[in-house]
Amino acid sequence: MSGEPVRLSAWVHGYVQGVGFRWWTRSRALELGLVGFARNHADGRVHVVAEGSRTVGEKLLELLRSGDAPGRVDLVVESWEPARGDMTGFEER
């Protein structure tokens, strides 16, 4: 059912660390009413996890791919699963 909350897991590749990318992602996610986090990884990627409606999650994904984010996004690899409901707010980790 489309109204069920989902969990988006998006691995963002490119020049996305040290450029305000996690802060920007957090701001967009909060504007959209999503909960989750954006975390830097040692290999240079940022892992974005967000829960909410599928429609809103897809809007965040569009924003991540839009070219408007700080730095340079080369690739976003996403996966979807049912929401776990274990997060509040949106954190930069």
C-alpha positions, -999 to 999 in steps of 0.1 A, spaced: 0 0 0 14 34 -10 6 51 23 28 28 43 60 45 55 92 33 38 130 35 45 152 50 17 188 40 18 209 61 -6 246 58 -11 259 91 -26 291 90 -46 312 120 -56 328 149 -39 303 150 -10 324 153 21 337 185 37 314 206 15 283 209 37 265 181 19 252 164 51 239 197 65 222 204 32 207 170 31 195 173 67 178 207 59 160 193 28 149 161 48 135 182 76 117 205 52 101 174 37 92 159 71 115 129 69 134 113 98 168 97 95 205 106 91 233 114 67 267 98 76 301 101 60 320 69 52 357 64 50 356 57 13 342 92 5 306 83 1 277 97 22 250 72 34 216 89 36 188 70 54 154 85 55 119 73 66 86 87 56 61 82 27 75 68 -6 64 100 -24 84 122 0 114 99 -1 114 101 -39 114 139 -36 145 137 -14 161 114 -39 154 138 -67 170 166 -47 201 145 -40 204 139 -78 194 175 -88 229 191 -90 218 216 -64 235 199 -35 269 212 -23 299 195 -38 295 171 -68 272 141 -69 283 115 -94 260 87 -85 232 79 -61 225 42 -55 192 37 -37 173 9 -21 139 8 -4 125 -13 24 96 -10 49 102 17 76 115 5 109 102 34 129 133 36 150 145 71 143 134 106 153 146 139 138 173 139 111 210 137 122 243 145 107 265 116 118 
